[in-house]
Structure formats: C-alpha cells, structure tokens
Amino acid sequence: QVLFVESGGGLVQPGGSLRLSCAASGFTFSNSAMRWYRQVPGKERNIIATITSDGGSTSYFRSVKGRFTISRDNAKNTVYLQMNSLKPEDTAVYYCNTLPPRMSWGQGTQVTVSS
C-alpha cells in the first residue's frame, strides 16, 4: 500500500520560511523520482519541484525557482521542500508523489502566507 504523509505546513508571514516533509512508504523510494505539487481550491494541482531518485538533479516551476529547494533522504524514505521568501501566492495545499504519480495521494499539508 502506497502511502504519502506530508507535514510541516502552517501560517507564516510574507518573507518567512517553512520546511515541508513527506514520508513515503509502500514502494522502493530510492528508485523513484519525486515531486512536490500544490493546489488551491478550484484549481488544478500543479507541479512545483522534481528531484531524481539519487537526488543528483532537481528542477523547479518558474515561480518558485531560487526560493524553494527540494531534497531527499533515501535512508529515511523522505522528501523535503525548503521554502524561503514566501509570498501570499504560495498559499496552497502541498502534496508529494512519485514521477509518474501513483494513484494514491496523501492528505497534503496546508501552507498559508499572510500578514
């Protein structure tokens, strides 16, 4: 059973930082590229960051490049998203999944950027 458990979200002021974590299980994590997605109500879920299975290569959606950093710890089956210089438009529910995505999704973690 594939399982993703996202955590680390919360309320933060503009310009602040958060570090999200996603613990994965039910598949061979170290063989899987991983992605972070985000979704706001009424809109599609968007890819924001990708990391290869060995962590050697990353890519980012243009609006987060230079502010967000994706990383992983294969020993802990966990992928991270360090988010700096947060903006109100980063407010969303954040999810992780594999590349390509599995059928199951976690509950996500809410990030709210507001003063």
Legacy VTK file of the C-alpha trace (Angstrom):
# vtk DataFile Version 3.0
C-alpha trace
ASCII
DATASET POLYDATA
POINTS 115 float
0.000 0.000 0.000
1.490 3.263 -1.172
1.333 5.988 1.439
2.444 9.628 1.493
2.344 11.659 4.703
3.038 15.358 4.255
3.794 17.636 7.187
5.385 20.945 8.118
2.831 23.395 6.791
1.377 26.292 8.717
0.735 30.014 8.809
3.706 32.214 8.004
4.166 35.891 7.238
5.317 37.048 3.803
9.069 36.680 3.542
9.117 33.815 6.010
10.256 30.220 5.620
8.863 26.735 6.069
10.276 23.249 5.577
7.872 20.594 4.384
8.454 16.873 4.764
6.869 13.922 3.003
7.339 10.428 4.381
6.692 7.762 1.769
6.122 4.026 2.050
4.837 1.056 0.085
7.278 1.265 -2.805
11.032 1.419 -3.422
11.634 5.054 -2.578
15.302 5.080 -3.566
14.390 4.058 -7.124
11.736 6.746 -7.565
11.973 10.318 -8.747
9.795 12.503 -6.523
7.746 15.637 -6.996
6.133 18.298 -4.872
2.799 19.665 -6.067
0.483 22.342 -4.786
-3.194 23.029 -5.216
-5.516 25.898 -4.390
-9.286 25.370 -4.144
-10.963 25.240 -7.528
-7.717 24.928 -9.469
-5.583 22.102 -10.823
-2.776 20.530 -8.852
0.494 21.955 -10.195
3.996 20.524 -10.202
6.434 22.815 -8.411
9.598 20.779 -7.894
11.141 17.499 -9.033
14.127 15.507 -7.794
15.739 12.428 -9.350
15.951 9.146 -7.465
19.533 9.751 -6.359
18.995 13.428 -5.630
21.530 14.417 -8.225
19.244 16.599 -10.300
16.390 18.951 -9.470
14.023 21.181 -11.398
11.538 23.872 -10.375
8.461 25.666 -11.589
9.495 29.150 -12.639
7.586 30.985 -9.894
9.433 29.154 -7.094
12.896 28.859 -8.634
15.508 30.471 -6.421
13.194 30.409 -3.383
12.336 26.716 -2.935
14.736 23.772 -2.625
13.738 20.128 -2.965
15.892 17.461 -1.329
15.583 13.870 -0.177
16.924 11.358 2.311
16.682 7.873 0.836
17.643 6.299 4.163
14.506 7.858 5.695
12.213 7.489 2.653
11.531 11.202 2.944
11.480 14.114 0.532
11.696 17.722 1.702
10.786 21.143 0.391
12.567 24.131 1.893
10.550 27.240 1.124
12.098 30.668 1.630
10.929 34.194 0.838
7.339 33.015 0.907
4.682 35.077 -0.855
0.895 35.171 -0.416
0.544 33.445 -3.794
2.357 30.416 -2.360
-0.707 29.734 -0.225
-1.941 26.250 -1.139
-2.128 22.644 -0.022
1.176 20.940 -0.781
1.476 17.272 -1.787
4.238 14.899 -2.778
4.127 11.944 -5.129
6.348 9.921 -7.410
7.173 10.604 -11.043
4.945 9.436 -12.672
2.399 9.917 -9.896
0.823 6.980 -8.086
-2.942 6.633 -7.877
-2.986 7.384 -4.158
-2.271 10.811 -2.689
-1.626 11.947 0.850
-3.753 14.418 2.766
-1.378 17.239 1.935
-0.178 19.998 4.221
-1.688 23.481 4.220
0.627 26.436 3.747
-0.849 29.877 4.362
1.221 33.001 3.730
-0.450 36.035 5.201
0.284 39.025 7.385
LINES 1 116
115 0 1 2 3 4 5 6 7 8 9 10 11 12 13 14 15 16 17 18 19 20 21 22 23 24 25 26 27 28 29 30 31 32 33 34 35 36 37 38 39 40 41 42 43 44 45 46 47 48 49 50 51 52 53 54 55 56 57 58 59 60 61 62 63 64 65 66 67 68 69 70 71 72 73 74 75 76 77 78 79 80 81 82 83 84 85 86 87 88 89 90 91 92 93 94 95 96 97 98 99 100 101 102 103 104 105 106 107 108 109 110 111 112 113 114
